Structure formats: C-alpha cells, structure tokens
C-alpha cells in the first residue's frame, strides 16, 4: 500500500499546500528526508491552479527559498551549519548534456523543487513549509550584507534577468535596454541593468508606474506602450528589450523600438501563443529569443554581484495565514497588467 505524504520520509514537516485547482492553500503535514530552516517567497499561480496542465496535488509551492543551514550530511563539503544559503529552483538529474556544462537550467530532465517526482518515486515539496532539504550542488551562499527575505526572489527573478543581460551582450555600459513590465521580474531587471551601467527605459501600460520606475528604481526614461506618439518617438533607439510580461500582448510595437540587430528576450510566460510578425524582423536582422533562470555557477555569480551593488528585490513580508489573500491579489494584478507581486513569507 502506498505511503501517505507524512510517512514517506523520517522528518516530519508542516506546510501550506494547494489540494485542487481552486488555488486555495491550506495546512498540510508531510515529511522530508532531511532538514534546514528557510524563509520562502511567492510562487507561480499557474502551478497552483493547474493552468499549465501538469500540477500534481497536494502541491506545496515555493521555489525561491533561503535560510540558515541547521544540519549537513556526512559528504557535504562546501557548506556548514550556520551558513546563510539559497536553494536553486530546480533539482537536476545528472549525466545529461547541458547539466555538466554549468547549464543545469536547460537540462532536458529537470526535477523541480516542487510538483515533480523525486528519484525514489516520492513527491517534491517546495518552500512553503517549516523545513527543507537540498543537494549541496543546488545551493548558493548568500553574502552577509544581503537580507535573506529580500534576497530570496533573486534566486528566480534575479537570475532570470541577470542571465540574459549577460548572455545576449546587453550588459555593456552605454547600451540602451528596454524593460517591459515593472513587476517582480521587471523591477529587478532595472536594478541589474543600471548596475551594469546600461541606459534603461521602462515600457508599461500603466502611467502610474512612471514615478516608481524613474525615482525608486532609477530608470532613465518611461514609455507608455499604448501611447502611439511616445512609441513612435522611441522607434529604433534600443539595443535590446527584456520582456517580463506573462499576459498576452502585441510584439510588433516592441520590435519597432529596436535598432537594427536588436534583440527582444522573452522572460514572461503567457498562457496563450503570441502573434509573431516576421517582416519587421527581416527588415532589421532583429531577434526574438527566450531565456529561463540560469545555471548554478551563474546564480552564485549573480548573488555575489547583487551583494556588491546592494541589489535586493522589493518585497512585502506576509504571514503564512495571509497566503490565500496574497494569491488573490497576485491573480488580479497579473490579469490586469501582466505584472507580478513579490512576497516573502515567514
């Protein structure tokens, strides 16, 4: 007879889980094979509500996990009790191409922090719990000057924006980069781009984001994407664009903002296909590409860069019993603007 989640492993755990596609989170008791303490952040609402079609319930979310090590295994060499650490958002199966080339994020056999099946056939559960276990290969050191709660989102939003800036050569001082959306990904993208010395223009549908973009996050300029005059005036001025929006939106106006040889890097994940106009790409040898998180080596590099430049995510700290209200807020925000809300739960 199959074991219950609470009987699969020796260490008892308590967390918050979605038990059906309603997306409501409720108390859930399960078990883990070992432990360390953590502070978790928000997760994708798509998984909780099974909007991508592969959710497995009960589902304990949370993929941006940080904390302090309380116990290590006998073979652990790079971490010790008391270390401040962050947990990579996917566990990767070894000995597969890409996995051994510091590109674990593109391994074709990815095993996620939650909503996956572990090697022994048990379910992986995420950071919305009081304890957590991880392989040391997928752990990064968090420098002392980074607060754990505000550093947690960097393990997803940070590396998701840092990696394409570097890989696509959009990190050179003096370049002009657009950032579409000023949510969880977008505001971190602005911070990293500015730290690289790049000129940044925030592109948004929301005029009320202008003051925040320019004053709080240090963007150089702001475009309202629905204002044809503003968009026309900015045509052909950008070397690249990071598109962080997960709602369906037109690409044609964004392509027009690019210089010849410019690049749009898709970071958001809309739940429906976007229309791709080809002729404007041909006319300027322009590129539309995608990028997803980053490998472990680059993730540690990103965290160290963030510590050096005092980059953290802007967060709202909530208690666990506020999770469902927070998810409702997140769903409303995403449906209206395509942006996201950055939360840290204690």
C-alpha positions in Angstrom: 0.0 0.0 0.0 1.3 3.4 -0.9 2.6 5.6 2.0 0.9 8.9 2.9 3.0 12.1 2.4 3.6 12.1 6.1 5.0 8.6 6.1 7.4 8.8 3.1 10.4 10.2 4.9 11.6 10.3 8.6 11.5 14.0 9.2 8.0 15.5 9.8 7.2 18.8 8.1 4.4 21.3 8.1 3.5 23.5 5.2 0.8 25.1 3.1 -0.4 23.2 0.0 -2.9 23.6 -2.9 -5.0 20.4 -2.9 -7.0 21.1 -6.1 -7.1 23.6 -9.0 -9.1 26.1 -6.9 -5.7 27.5 -5.9 -6.5 27.8 -2.2 -3.7 26.9 0.1 -4.4 25.0 3.4 -2.3 23.5 6.2 -0.6 20.2 5.1 1.5 17.7 7.1 4.1 15.7 5.2 7.7 14.5 5.6 11.2 15.2 4.2 14.4 13.1 4.1 16.5 15.8 6.0 16.2 19.4 7.0 17.3 23.0 7.1 15.4 26.2 8.0 14.3 28.7 5.5 12.3 31.8 4.5 10.3 31.3 1.4 8.9 33.7 -1.2 5.9 33.6 -3.6 5.4 31.1 -6.4 3.7 31.0 -9.7 0.0 31.0 -9.5 -0.2 29.0 -12.7 1.0 25.9 -10.9 -1.4 26.2 -8.0 -4.4 26.5 -10.3 -3.0 23.9 -12.8 -3.2 26.5 -15.6 -0.2 24.7 -17.3 -1.9 21.3 -17.1 0.7 19.3 -15.1 0.1 20.1 -11.5 0.0 17.2 -9.0 -1.9 17.6 -5.8 -1.3 18.1 -2.9 1.1 20.7 -4.1 3.4 22.6 -1.7 4.7 25.6 -3.7 7.7 27.8 -3.1 10.8 27.8 -5.3 12.7 30.9 -4.1 13.9 29.5 -0.8 16.6 30.9 1.5 17.6 30.1 5.1 20.2 29.1 7.5 21.7 25.6 7.5 20.9 23.6 10.6 22.3 20.2 9.6 24.6 18.8 6.9 25.2 15.3 5.6 28.5 13.4 6.0 29.5 14.1 2.4 28.8 17.8 2.3 32.0 19.8 1.7 31.0 23.3 0.7 28.5 24.3 3.4 28.4 24.1 7.2 25.8 24.6 10.0 25.1 28.3 10.3 25.7 29.2 6.7 23.2 31.6 5.0 22.1 29.8 1.8 19.7 29.9 -1.1 18.0 27.0 -2.8 18.2 26.6 -6.6 14.7 26.4 -8.1 15.2 23.0 -9.8 16.9 19.7 -8.9 18.5 18.4 -12.0 19.2 14.7 -12.9 22.9 14.2 -13.5 24.9 12.9 -16.5 22.8 14.6 -19.2 24.2 17.1 -21.7 24.0 20.7 -20.5 23.7 19.6 -16.9 27.5 19.2 -16.8 28.2 22.5 -18.6 27.0 24.9 -16.0 23.7 25.0 -17.7 21.6 22.9 -15.3 18.6 25.1 -16.0 18.5 23.7 -19.6 18.9 20.1 -18.7 16.2 18.1 -20.6 15.5 16.0 -17.5 14.7 18.7 -14.9 13.3 17.9 -11.5 11.6 20.9 -9.9 11.7 22.0 -6.3 8.0 21.2 -6.1 5.4 19.5 -8.3 7.9 16.8 -9.5 8.7 13.2 -8.7 11.9 12.5 -6.9 14.3 9.7 -7.7 12.6 7.4 -5.1 9.2 8.0 -6.5 8.1 10.4 -3.8 6.7 13.9 -4.5 8.9 17.0 -4.2 7.5 19.7 -2.0 8.5 23.4 -2.1 9.4 26.1 0.3 6.1 26.8 1.9 7.0 24.7 4.9 8.9 24.9 8.1 11.9 22.7 7.0 13.6 21.8 3.7 16.3 19.6 2.3 18.5 20.1 -0.8 21.6 18.6 -2.5 24.5 20.9 -1.9 25.2 21.3 -5.7 22.0 23.3 -6.0 22.7 25.6 -3.0 24.3 29.1 -3.2 26.0 31.1 -0.4 24.1 34.3 0.5 26.6 37.1 1.4 26.1 38.6 4.9 25.1 42.0 3.6 22.0 40.7 1.7 18.9 40.3 3.9 17.5 36.8 3.5 13.9 37.8 2.8 14.8 40.4 0.1 17.4 38.1 -1.4 15.0 35.1 -1.9 13.4 36.4 -5.1 16.8 36.9 -6.7 17.0 33.1 -6.9 14.3 33.3 -9.6 13.7 36.9 -10.6 17.3 37.9 -10.2 18.9 35.2 -12.2 16.1 35.3 -14.8 17.0 38.9 -15.6 20.8 38.8 -14.9 21.5 35.9 -17.2 20.0 37.3 -20.5 21.6 40.7 -19.9 25.0 39.0 -19.9 24.4 36.2 -22.4 22.9 38.4 -25.1 25.5 41.2 -24.6 23.1 43.7 -23.2 25.3 44.5 -20.1 27.8 46.8 -21.8 27.9 50.4 -20.3 26.2 52.9 -22.6 23.8 50.5 -24.2 20.1 51.2 -24.2 17.8 48.4 -22.9 14.1 48.4 -22.6 12.3 46.6 -19.8 8.6 45.6 -20.5 6.7 45.4 -17.2 7.6 46.7 -13.8 6.5 43.7 -11.7 8.5 41.1 -9.8 10.9 40.4 -12.8 10.9 43.9 -14.3 11.9 45.9 -11.2 14.9 43.6 -10.6 15.8 43.8 -14.3 16.0 47.6 -14.0 18.3 47.3 -10.9 20.7 44.9 -12.6 20.8 46.8 -15.9 21.6 50.0 -14.1 24.3 48.3 -12.1 25.9 47.3 -15.4 25.9 50.9 -16.5 23.1 50.5 -19.1 20.6 53.1 -20.0 17.2 51.8 -19.1 13.7 52.6 -20.4 10.7 51.0 -18.7 7.8 50.2 -21.0 4.5 49.8 -19.4 0.7 50.0 -19.9 0.3 51.8 -16.6 1.0 55.5 -16.4 1.0 55.3 -12.6 4.2 53.2 -12.7 6.3 56.2 -14.1 7.2 57.8 -10.8 8.2 54.4 -9.3 10.3 53.5 -12.4 12.2 56.7 -12.5 12.5 57.7 -8.9 12.5 54.5 -6.9 14.3 52.1 -9.3 16.4 54.6 -11.2 15.2 54.0 -14.8 16.3 56.7 -17.3 13.0 57.0 -19.1 9.5 55.7 -19.2 7.2 54.8 -22.2 3.5 54.1 -22.1 3.2 51.3 -24.6 -0.4 52.3 -25.5 0.6 55.9 -26.4 1.4 55.8 -30.1 3.2 59.2 -30.0 5.6 58.1 -27.3 6.3 54.8 -29.0 6.8 56.4 -32.4 9.3 58.9 -30.9 11.3 56.0 -29.4 11.4 53.8 -32.5 14.8 52.4 -33.4 16.5 53.6 -30.2 17.1 50.4 -28.2 19.8 47.7 -28.4 17.6 45.2 -26.6 14.4 44.6 -24.7 13.7 42.3 -21.7 10.0 41.4 -22.0 8.9 40.3 -18.5 5.1 40.2 -19.1 3.2 37.0 -18.7 0.0 38.3 -20.2 -0.8 38.1 -23.9 0.4 41.4 -25.5 1.5 42.6 -29.0 5.1 42.2 -30.1 5.0 44.5 -33.1 5.3 47.8 -31.2 8.3 46.4 -29.3 10.1 45.2 -32.4 9.8 48.8 -33.7 11.7 50.1 -30.7 14.8 48.1 -31.6 17.8 49.3 -33.6 19.0 47.0 -36.4 20.4 43.8 -34.9 18.4 44.5 -31.8 17.1 41.7 -29.6 13.9 41.0 -27.6 14.4 38.5 -24.9 11.2 36.8 -23.7 11.2 36.2 -19.9 7.4 36.1 -19.2 5.3 33.0 -20.0 1.9 33.9 -21.4 -0.6 31.1 -21.2 -1.6 31.6 -24.9 0.7 32.0 -28.0 1.7 35.5 -29.0 1.4 36.7 -32.6 4.8 36.9 -34.2 5.2 39.5 -37.1 8.1 38.3 -39.2 8.7 41.1 -41.7 9.9 43.7 -39.2 12.4 41.1 -38.0 13.7 40.6 -41.5 14.0 44.3 -42.2 16.4 44.9 -39.4 18.0 41.5 -38.7 16.3 41.6 -35.4 16.0 38.7 -32.9 13.3 37.4 -30.6 14.7 34.9 -28.1 13.9 33.3 -24.8 15.8 32.8 -21.6 15.0 30.8 -18.4 16.7 31.3 -15.0 20.3 30.2 -15.0 22.8 27.5 -14.0 24.3 27.2 -10.6 27.7 28.9 -11.4 25.9 31.9 -12.8 23.4 32.0 -10.0 26.2 32.3 -7.4 27.8 34.9 -9.7 24.5 36.9 -9.7 24.1 36.7 -5.9 27.7 38.0 -5.4 27.1 40.8 -8.0 23.9 41.7 -6.2 25.7 41.9 -2.8 28.4 44.0 -4.4 25.9 46.5 -5.8 23.3 46.3 -2.9 20.6 44.8 -5.2 17.6 43.2 -3.5 14.1 42.6 -4.5 11.4 45.0 -3.2 9.2 42.7 -1.1 6.2 42.7 1.1 6.6 40.3 4.1 3.5 38.4 5.0 2.5 35.6 7.4 1.5 32.2 6.3 -2.1 32.6 7.1 -2.3 35.5 4.6 -1.2 33.3 1.7 -4.6 32.9 0.1 -5.4 36.6 0.2 -1.9 37.3 -1.3 -2.6 34.8 -4.1 -5.9 36.6 -4.9 -4.1 39.9 -5.1 -1.5 38.3 -7.4 -4.1 36.8 -9.7 -5.9 40.2 -10.0 -2.6 42.0 -10.7 -1.5 39.5 -13.3 -4.8 39.6 -15.1 -4.9 43.4 -15.3 -1.3 44.2 -16.0 0.7 41.1 -16.6 2.9 42.1 -13.6 3.6 40.1 -10.5 3.7 40.8 -6.8 6.9 39.9 -4.9 6.2 38.5 -1.4 8.2 36.8 1.3 6.6 34.5 3.8 7.8 33.8 7.2 
